[in-house]
Amino acid sequence: MQAVLSNEFIRMNNDLLDKVISILREVLGQPELMITEAMTASDVEGWDSFAHINLIMGLEDSYKIQFSTDEIGRMGKVADLISLLQGKLQQKAVVNED
């Protein structure tokens, strides 16, 4: 059975990917950097552990969230990062509704 993705889900993921790309471009000093969801840090020149920490801090600052050490360790691909970020934002939305 194939999953059907809503337009809202697709738009939200695209918005998150755009934000991740924007922060990565800033962190790496590469304004023309092209990133896809399938890429890993080893696919991008200059994306070392220091840049990864700066990316995480940039996302945490932008979205007012915090990733655990375990979550950071699970960020193998850009898609993993997007998924974790989306989960954090959904948790935040639920907490804010209460």
Secondary structure, DSSP 4 states (H G I P E B T S, - for coil): ------HHHHHHHHHHHHHHHHHHHHHHT-TT----TT-BGGGSTT--HHHHHHHHHHHHHHHT----HHHHHT--BHHHHHHHHHHHHHHHHHHHH-
